[in-house]
């Protein structure tokens, strides 16, 4: 299983890559496995304010619809527009081409998991 070392991870299978005060958000490989084949991604509008812990996107799969929890307070500065016509990118390449959005944020990532901690969580759940 692929767990990139250059990002943090959330308890509900999101990944976060941080550059300055901008976070890129996506779903992990195990998370997209749980979702099944994604058929639609409902993403926020650029400029929209998002709140930590609140849903900031909804992913619909052949199994069900799942909310993506926002990891930070901030403003959406970009969304992956390719997902409108190619939602399968979330399944095919969750760590690169299947990213969801970028958020200019405030706060710190102290509660996020390192790659090692995320692997331990997966091992425990197996």
N, C-alpha and C positions, 0 to 999 in steps of 0.2 A: 504494500500500500504506500502510495506517495504522500508524504507530509513534508512540504518544503520548509527549509530551515529559516527562510528570510521573512517570516511573518508570525503573527500571534493567532490564537484560536479561541473561539467561544464555546460555551457549554452546549449550545444547540447547533454545532457543526458549521459555524461560519468561520471564515479566515479574514484576517485584517493585515494589510501591508501598510506601513506608516512611512511617509516621507514628509519631513517638516511637520506642519499641522494639518496634513491631508492624509486621510485614510482611504484606501481602496478596499472594498468589501466584496466578498464572494462566498460561495458555499463550498465546503470541503468535498473531497472525493467520497468519503464515507457518508456525508450528508446527502449528496446527490444520489448515492446508491439507495438510501432510505426513501428518497422522494420517488424514485422510478423515473420514467421518461418525462422530462419537462416539456410541456406543450405550450405554455404561456408564462410570460414574466410581466407582472404588473409593477412597474418601477415608479418612483416619485418623479415629480417635475424638477428640472434644474431650478435652483433658487428656493426650493421648498425647505422649510425648517424641519428638522427631525429631532426626536428626543430619545435619549438613552433608555433602552428597555421597551420602547414602543415599537410596533410593527412599522417597518420602513419600506417593505416590498412584500408582494405575495407571489409565490411560485405555484403554478398549477401543473399537476402531472396527471398521468393516466390513473393514478391511485387516489389523489386528493389535492386540495389546495393547502399550502403551508405558508405561514407568515415568517418573514425574516426579521429577527429582532435587531433594532439599531444598537450598535455598541457605544455610541457617543451622542452627546448633544452637538448639533451643528447645522450646517447648511449644505445641501446637495449642490455640488459644483459640476458634476458630470454623471451621466448614466450611459450604460453600454447599449447604444442604439441598435447594434446588430441583433440584440436579443429579441427585438420586435418581430423580425422575420426569421431568426435562427435561434429560438430558445433552446434547441438541442445542444448549443455550445456549452451550456451549464453541465450537461452530462459528458460531452465529448472532451472538454478541456476546462475543467472547473477552476484551475489555478491560474490560467492565463487568459485565453480568449473568452471564457465564460464569466468574467468578473461582472458584478452587478452595478456598482456606483462608486463615486468618490465623494467624500464629505470633508468639508473644512470644519475642524472640530476644536472643542475646548475640553480640557480634562487630561487625565493621564491613564495609561493602559495597565495599571498595576493589577487589576483583577483578571486580566486575560491570561490564557495558558501559553506557555512556551511549546515548541514542537514536541519536546520530551514529555511534558505534562499531558499534552493532547494524546500522544501515543499511549501513555499509561491509562488514560481514561478509556480509550478504545480497547486496550487489552483487558481491562476490568469488565467492560460491557460484553465482551465476547463470550 
